[in-house]
């Protein structure tokens, strides 16, 4: 650690006022993980955007490589997209070319991503050969069988297909329908579509409400995604606005990669651009890598990357911890919080695993406070049975102990990284603060 801003668990852009953002174009190639993220910077007298390239052997320790995908090479700035592997096994990136009016494809010349072919625009035709009217925006590209499919971001994304990545034909609407809990007007951007368990997952954002996902089926005959459920990964803080771009989007612009052992791992941009006077250096955070899986019960599991266990040292274990219960007359006086001090832990990077038996956790307003001073200050982590929510700081996300299987205890997995806290609850919910 060299400065107060340097983080231990989180990928953090090094130094200087900037606005690094969306993770993009992730690959595992020849034993190395590659990740790109957008960096805003001046170019030719205007603001432009590049894909900064970092590599890692474990998704924890990163090395910055020479930035190749930048406007001096591409001829335009780089807006979000994804990475994919061609039928021939080559790494490729699809993205929106800033000011180009098109989505673009660039194909890597080698597995080190040390050089790329010049990007080219997607030209899309209707079945009769006439030009298709496509609104080009954040794209994704995926291979099903021997056919490439691509979507373009926005409301009701259009779907197109190709056999060679050059000639594209408009298919129709990507989604067969939207779901009742999706708000009218929400877009699908920063999309990433992939198989998960025996379903397909669409990981994406809506610009007003941040990171979210759909889980459903791919209808091969209709060439459409049929969503069955929607979930959210971003939770508005009570001190944030309700309307407007970036007003309540702390967890944003996801990207994922498939590991060689079959895990689906995602990152998201942790942004504070909604906050007046926000420090640009704190806008450069990528979330902890999260493992996504879908077991037979159909409930998405969200776990911290298992490689994080390799960073553990000096473990401390406490068993049979008892917390003073607060009686009803204390609530009536406007109090209600136990003042039991559980532990005083040094350091600025901590991993906490907290288990509460189901019997003890049931129907109780339960939690803990990090960075507590004994006088009410600190970051609360609270389970609320009255609302069926998990509260972390000022953010509140759906999670109810009552919804867990009867024989499952409450498990909280907390990562503290200086000024960043991420909480995982029974691998079914995750909240960032």
GUTOR-865803 format. One line per 4 residues: number of its first residue (from 1); their letters; for each residue z, y, x of C-alpha. Coordinates in steps of 0.25 Angstrom, whole numbers, padded with zeros to 4 digits. Each point is the difference from the previous one (the first is absolute). Layout:
<rs>
NUM> A> Z/Y/X ~ ...;
</rs>
This chain:
<rs>
1> XXXX> 0000/0000/0000 ~ -0004/0014/0006 ~ 0003/0010/-0012 ~ 0007/0000/-0013;
5> XXXX> -0014/-0002/-0007 ~ -0003/-0013/0007 ~ 0002/-0011/-0009 ~ 0004/-0015/0003;
9> XXXX> -0006/-0008/-0011 ~ -0011/0009/-0006 ~ -0014/0004/0006 ~ 0001/0014/0003;
13> XXXX> -0011/0009/0005 ~ 0004/0006/0014 ~ 0003/0015/0000 ~ -0007/0013/-0003;
17> XXXX> -0002/0007/-0014 ~ -0010/-0009/-0008 ~ -0001/-0007/-0013 ~ -0002/-0015/0003;
21> XXXX> -0001/-0008/-0013 ~ -0007/-0012/-0006 ~ 0000/-0013/0007 ~ -0014/-0006/0001;
25> XXXX> -0009/-0011/0005 ~ 0010/-0011/0004 ~ -0004/-0012/0007 ~ 0005/-0012/0008;
29> XXXX> -0010/-0003/0011 ~ 0002/-0010/0012 ~ 0015/0001/-0001 ~ 0001/0015/-0002;
33> XXXX> 0003/0008/-0012 ~ -0008/0013/-0002 ~ 0004/0011/-0009 ~ -0006/0014/-0002;
37> XXXX> 0006/0012/-0007 ~ -0006/0013/-0004 ~ 0003/0012/0009 ~ -0004/0014/-0005;
41> XXXX> -0004/0009/0011 ~ -0010/0012/0003 ~ -0015/-0003/0002 ~ -0011/0009/0001;
45> XXXX> 0008/0012/-0006 ~ 0005/-0008/-0012 ~ 0010/-0010/-0003 ~ -0005/-0015/0002;
49> XXXX> 0006/-0014/0000 ~ -0001/-0011/0010 ~ 0005/-0015/0000 ~ 0010/-0001/0011;
53> XXXX> 0001/-0014/0006 ~ 0012/-0008/0004 ~ 0002/-0014/0004 ~ 0012/-0010/0000;
57> XXXX> 0003/-0014/0003 ~ 0012/0000/-0011 ~ -0003/0011/-0009 ~ 0013/0007/0006;
61> XXXX> -0004/0005/0013 ~ -0012/0008/0000 ~ -0010/0005/0011 ~ -0009/0012/-0003;
65> XXXX> -0015/-0002/0003 ~ -0011/0009/0002 ~ -0004/0006/-0013 ~ -0015/-0005/-0003;
69> XXXX> -0001/0003/-0015 ~ 0000/0015/0001 ~ -0010/0011/-0005 ~ -0007/0002/0014;
73> XXXX> -0005/-0014/-0002 ~ -0001/-0002/-0015 ~ -0006/0013/-0003 ~ 0011/0002/-0011;
77> XXXX> 0015/0000/-0002 ~ 0006/-0014/-0004 ~ 0007/-0001/-0013 ~ 0007/-0013/-0005;
81> XXXX> -0006/-0014/-0001 ~ 0003/-0014/0005 ~ -0004/-0010/0011 ~ -0007/-0013/-0003;
85> XXXX> -0006/-0011/0008 ~ -0015/-0003/-0002 ~ -0006/-0014/-0003 ~ -0004/0000/0015;
89> XXXX> 0015/0002/0004 ~ -0002/0015/0004 ~ 0011/0010/-0003 ~ -0005/0012/-0009;
93> XXXX> 0005/0012/-0007 ~ -0004/0006/-0013 ~ 0005/0014/-0003 ~ -0004/0014/-0006;
97> XXXX> -0007/0009/0009 ~ 0006/0014/-0002 ~ -0011/0009/-0005 ~ -0011/-0011/0001;
101> XXXX> 0000/-0002/-0015 ~ 0000/-0015/0003 ~ 0009/-0012/0004 ~ -0003/-0005/0014;
105> XXXX> 0000/-0013/0007 ~ 0002/-0002/0015 ~ 0000/-0013/0007 ~ 0008/-0003/0013;
109> XXXX> -0008/-0004/0012 ~ 0011/-0008/0006 ~ 0014/-0006/-0004 ~ 0007/0011/0008;
113> XXXX> -0006/0010/-0009 ~ -0003/0008/0013 ~ -0014/0003/-0006 ~ -0007/0001/-0014;
117> XXXX> -0014/0000/-0005 ~ -0003/0014/-0006 ~ 0004/0000/-0015 ~ -0010/0000/-0011;
121> XXXX> 0002/0005/-0015 ~ 0000/-0010/-0012 ~ -0012/0002/-0008 ~ 0001/-0006/-0014;
125> XXXX> -0011/-0004/-0010 ~ 0001/-0005/-0014 ~ -0006/-0013/-0003 ~ -0013/0006/-0003;
129> XXXX> -0001/0007/0013 ~ 0003/0014/-0004 ~ 0011/0007/0007 ~ 0014/-0002/-0006;
133> XXXX> 0009/0011/-0003 ~ 0012/-0003/0008 ~ 0012/0010/0003 ~ 0003/-0004/0014;
137> XXXX> 0015/0000/0004 ~ 0010/-0008/0007 ~ -0007/-0014/0001 ~ 0004/-0014/0002;
141> XXXX> -0009/-0012/0004 ~ 0003/-0015/-0001 ~ -0008/-0013/0001 ~ 0000/-0010/-0011;
145> XXXX> -0009/-0012/0003 ~ -0012/0005/0007 ~ 0000/0013/-0007 ~ 0006/0014/0004;
149> XXXX> 0006/0008/-0011 ~ 0004/0015/0002 ~ 0008/0009/-0010 ~ 0000/0015/0001;
153> XXXX> 0013/0007/-0004 ~ 0004/0008/-0012 ~ 0002/-0003/-0015 ~ -0006/-0013/-0004;
157> XXXX> -0006/-0003/0014 ~ -0015/-0004/0000 ~ -0003/-0013/0007 ~ -0012/-0003/0008;
161> XXXX> -0005/-0012/0008 ~ -0009/-0004/0012 ~ -0005/-0012/0008 ~ -0002/0007/0013;
165> XXXX> 0009/0013/-0001 ~ -0013/0008/0000 ~ -0006/-0001/-0014 ~ 0011/0002/-0011;
169> XXXX> -0002/-0002/-0015 ~ 0009/0006/-0011 ~ 0007/-0011/-0008 ~ 0009/0008/-0009;
173> XXXX> 0015/0003/-0002 ~ 0009/-0007/0010 ~ 0011/-0002/-0010 ~ -0002/-0007/-0014;
177> XXXX> 0011/0010/-0006 ~ 0012/0008/0004 ~ 0014/-0004/-0004 ~ 0009/0007/-0010;
181> XXXX> 0010/0005/0011 ~ -0011/0007/0008 ~ 0000/0015/-0003 ~ -0013/0005/-0005;
185> XXXX> -0006/0009/0011 ~ 0006/-0009/0011 ~ -0011/-0003/0011 ~ -0001/-0012/0009;
189> XXXX> -0002/0005/0014 ~ 0004/-0006/0014 ~ -0004/-0013/-0006 ~ 0002/-0014/0007;
193> XXXX> -0004/-0012/-0008 ~ 0004/-0014/0004 ~ 0004/-0014/-0004 ~ 0015/-0002/-0001;
197> XXXX> 0006/-0014/-0004 ~ -0009/-0005/-0011 ~ -0003/0015/-0005 ~ -0007/0012/0005;
201> XXXX> 0007/0013/0004 ~ -0005/0014/-0001 ~ 0009/0008/0009 ~ -0003/0015/-0002;
205> XXXX> 0005/0014/-0003 ~ -0001/0010/-0011 ~ 0000/0014/0006 ~ 0010/0005/-0010;
209> XXXX> 0010/-0012/0000 ~ -0002/-0006/0014 ~ 0000/-0015/0004 ~ -0002/-0010/-0011;
213> XXXX> -0007/-0014/-0002 ~ -0007/-0009/-0010 ~ 0001/-0015/0000 ~ -0010/-0008/-0008;
217> XXXX> -0013/-0009/0001 ~ -0014/0001/0005 ~ -0010/-0004/-0011 ~ -0011/-0005/0009;
221> XXXX> -0010/-0001/-0012 ~ 0002/0014/-0005 ~ 0002/0005/0015 ~ 0013/0008/-0004;
225> XXXX> 0014/0001/0003 ~ 0009/-0004/-0012 ~ 0014/0007/0002 ~ 0012/-0007/-0006;
229> XXXX> 0012/0008/0005 ~ 0002/0014/0007 ~ 0011/0004/0009 ~ 0004/0012/0008;
233> XXXX> 0005/0002/0014 ~ 0003/0015/0000 ~ 0012/0006/-0008 ~ 0001/0014/-0004;
237> XXXX> 0013/0007/0006 ~ 0008/0008/-0010 ~ -0002/0012/0008 ~ -0015/-0001/0000;
241> XXXX> -0010/0006/-0010 ~ -0007/-0009/-0011 ~ -0014/0006/0000 ~ -0010/0003/0011;
245> XXXX> -0006/-0006/0013 ~ 0011/-0005/0010 ~ 0011/0005/-0008 ~ 0007/-0013/-0002;
249> XXXX> -0007/-0009/0010 ~ 0009/-0005/0012 ~ -0007/-0013/0001 ~ -0015/0001/0001;
253> XXXX> -0013/-0005/0005 ~ 0002/-0015/0003 ~ -0008/-0009/0009 ~ 0002/-0015/0003;
257> XXXX> -0004/-0011/0009 ~ 0000/-0015/0000 ~ 0008/-0006/0011 ~ -0005/-0013/0007;
261> XXXX> 0011/-0008/-0006 ~ -0004/0005/-0014 ~ 0009/0011/-0003 ~ -0005/0013/-0007;
265> XXXX> 0007/0012/0006 ~ -0001/0014/-0005 ~ 0003/0014/0005 ~ 0001/0013/-0007;
269> XXXX> 0000/0015/0004 ~ 0014/0005/-0002 ~ -0003/0015/-0003 ~ 0009/0012/-0003;
273> XXXX> -0012/0010/-0002 ~ 0006/0004/-0014 ~ 0012/0006/0007 ~ -0001/0015/0003;
277> XXXX> 0001/0003/0014 ~ 0000/-0015/0004 ~ -0001/-0003/0015 ~ -0014/-0005/0003;
281> XXXX> 0005/-0009/0010 ~ 0007/-0008/-0011 ~ -0012/-0002/-0008 ~ -0005/-0010/0011;
285> XXXX> 0008/-0012/-0005 ~ -0006/-0014/-0003 ~ 0010/-0008/-0009 ~ 0006/-0013/0005;
289> XXXX> -0010/-0011/0000 ~ 0002/-0008/-0013 ~ -0004/-0014/-0003 ~ -0006/-0003/-0014;
293> XXXX> 0000/-0013/-0007 ~ -0001/-0005/-0014 ~ 0007/-0013/-0003 ~ -0002/-0009/-0012;
297> XXXX> 0009/0009/-0009 ~ -0010/0011/0001 ~ 0010/0011/0005 ~ -0005/0007/0013;
301> XXXX> 0009/-0002/0012 ~ 0002/0012/0010 ~ 0007/-0004/0013 ~ 0002/0007/0013;
305> XXXX> -0009/-0005/0011 ~ 0006/-0012/0006 ~ -0003/0005/0014 ~ 0011/0010/-0002;
309> XXXX> 0010/-0010/0003 ~ -0004/0000/0014 ~ 0006/0014/0001 ~ 0014/-0005/-0003;
313> XXXX> 0011/0001/0010 ~ 0015/0001/0000 ~ 0002/-0006/-0014 ~ 0013/0003/-0009;
317> XXXX> 0003/-0009/-0011 ~ 0011/0003/-0011 ~ 0004/-0010/-0011 ~ 0008/0001/-0012;
321> XXXX> 0000/0015/0000 ~ 0008/0006/-0012 ~ -0003/0013/-0007 ~ 0010/0007/-0008;
325> XXXX> -0004/-0001/-0015 ~ -0001/0013/-0008 ~ 0007/0000/-0013 ~ -0005/0006/-0013;
329> XXXX> 0010/0011/0000 ~ -0006/0005/0014 ~ -0014/0001/-0007 ~ 0006/0008/-0011;
333> XXXX> 0006/0010/0010 ~ -0014/0002/0006 ~ 0002/-0009/0012 ~ -0005/-0014/0001;
337> XXXX> -0003/-0003/0015 ~ 0009/-0009/0008 ~ 0004/0006/0014 ~ 0001/-0013/0007;
341> XXXX> -0006/0001/0014 ~ -0007/-0012/0004 ~ -0005/0002/0014 ~ -0002/0011/0010;
345> XXXX> -0013/-0004/0008 ~ -0006/0008/0012 ~ -0014/0002/0003 ~ -0012/0006/-0007;
349> XXXX> -0008/-0013/-0003 ~ 0007/-0010/-0009 ~ -0003/-0012/-0008 ~ 0010/-0004/-0011;
353> XXXX> 0000/-0013/-0008 ~ 0009/0001/-0012 ~ 0003/-0012/-0009 ~ 0008/0001/-0013;
357> XXXX> 0003/-0012/-0008 ~ -0007/0000/-0014 ~ 0014/-0001/-0006 ~ 0004/0013/0007;
361> XXXX> -0013/0008/-0002 ~ -0002/-0003/-0015 ~ 0002/0012/-0009 ~ 0006/0009/0011;
365> XXXX> -0004/0014/0004 ~ 0000/-0004/0015 ~ -0005/0005/0013 ~ 0003/0006/0013;
369> XXXX> -0001/0014/0007 ~ -0007/0001/0014 ~ 0004/0012/0009 ~ 0012/0002/-0008;
373> XXXX> 0011/0010/0004 ~ 0010/-0004/-0010 ~ -0002/0012/-0008 ~ -0012/-0003/-0009;
377> XXXX> -0011/0002/0010 ~ -0010/-0010/0004 ~ -0011/-0008/-0004 ~ 0003/-0009/-0013;
381> XXXX> -0006/-0014/-0002 ~ 0004/-0003/-0014 ~ -0003/-0012/-0010 ~ 0001/0006/-0014;
385> XXXX> 0001/-0011/-0011 ~ 0000/0011/-0011 ~ -0015/0004/0004 ~ -0004/-0013/0007;
389> XXXX> -0003/0008/0013 ~ 0002/0001/0014 ~ 0003/0014/0005 ~ -0002/0004/0015;
393> XXXX> 0003/0014/0003 ~ -0007/0008/-0011 ~ -0010/-0011/-0003 ~ 0002/-0010/-0011;
397> XXXX> -0008/-0013/-0002 ~ 0000/-0011/-0010 ~ 0009/-0012/0004 ~ 0010/-0007/-0008;
401> XXXX> 0010/-0011/0005 ~ -0001/-0005/-0014 ~ -0015/-0004/0002 ~ 0003/-0009/0012;
405> XXXX> 0001/-0015/-0002 ~ 0014/-0004/-0004 ~ 0003/-0007/0013 ~ -0005/0012/0009;
409> XXXX> 0010/0009/0007 ~ -0003/0015/0002 ~ -0007/0002/0014 ~ -0002/0014/0006;
413> XXXX> -0007/0002/0013 ~ 0001/0014/0005 ~ -0007/0006/0012 ~ 0005/0013/0006;
417> XXXX> -0009/0007/0010 ~ 0006/0014/0003 ~ -0004/0008/-0012 ~ -0008/-0011/-0007;
421> XXXX> 0006/-0011/-0009 ~ -0007/-0012/-0007 ~ 0007/-0009/-0009 ~ -0005/-0014/-0005;
425> XXXX> 0007/-0006/-0012 ~ -0001/-0016/-0001 ~ -0014/0002/0005 ~ -0004/0005/-0014;
429> XXXX> 0001/0015/0002 ~ -0001/0010/0012 ~ 0004/0014/0000 ~ -0003/0011/0011;
433> X> 0009/0012/0002;
</rs>
